[in-house]
Amino acid sequence: MVEDDGPDKTEETCAFLLYACQRGDMVSVRKLCARAGADVLPTIADYDLRTPLHIASACGHEGIVRYLLRHGCKRDAVDRFGCVCVCVCVGMVGGHWGVS
């Protein structure tokens, strides 16, 4: 039986990717980005329009931020609150200046 890669599978992949970015799980991020594909990766966002790049930036996961940028995530994506990724990372308590 062939596994269905329909909309539900794509949504699941996107949710797992956002969670992996939050946790700093580079192995999962790489696998999930490959699964999502280059055409889907730049369009992934949560209910607040936060992209994987927003999430990784906010959490200070510098390696994941670099990986996402190399693989097509848009550095100028704006979330529901009008923030771009660099604003998110330096706006956190203590700031993540290495990410910005």
ChimeraX attribute file (.defattr): number of C-alpha atoms within 10 A of each C-alpha:
attribute: neighborCount
match mode: 1-to-1
recipient: residues
	/A:1	3
	/A:2	4
	/A:3	6
	/A:4	9
	/A:5	12
	/A:6	8
	/A:7	9
	/A:8	10
	/A:9	14
	/A:10	17
	/A:11	14
	/A:12	12
	/A:13	19
	/A:14	24
	/A:15	16
	/A:16	15
	/A:17	26
	/A:18	22
	/A:19	17
	/A:20	21
	/A:21	26
	/A:22	20
	/A:23	15
	/A:24	19
	/A:25	15
	/A:26	15
	/A:27	10
	/A:28	16
	/A:29	22
	/A:30	17
	/A:31	12
	/A:32	20
	/A:33	18
	/A:34	13
	/A:35	17
	/A:36	21
	/A:37	13
	/A:38	13
	/A:39	9
	/A:40	15
	/A:41	22
	/A:42	20
	/A:43	15
	/A:44	21
	/A:45	20
	/A:46	14
	/A:47	8
	/A:48	10
	/A:49	17
	/A:50	21
	/A:51	28
	/A:52	30
	/A:53	32
	/A:54	30
	/A:55	25
	/A:56	28
	/A:57	31
	/A:58	25
	/A:59	20
	/A:60	24
	/A:61	22
	/A:62	18
	/A:63	13
	/A:64	25
	/A:65	26
	/A:66	15
	/A:67	16
	/A:68	22
	/A:69	13
	/A:70	10
	/A:71	16
	/A:72	15
	/A:73	22
	/A:74	19
	/A:75	16
	/A:76	12
	/A:77	18
	/A:78	17
	/A:79	18
	/A:80	11
	/A:81	9
	/A:82	9
	/A:83	17
	/A:84	20
	/A:85	26
	/A:86	18
	/A:87	16
	/A:88	22
	/A:89	26
	/A:90	18
	/A:91	14
	/A:92	14
	/A:93	8
	/A:94	8
	/A:95	17
	/A:96	19
	/A:97	14
	/A:98	11
	/A:99	20
	/A:100	15
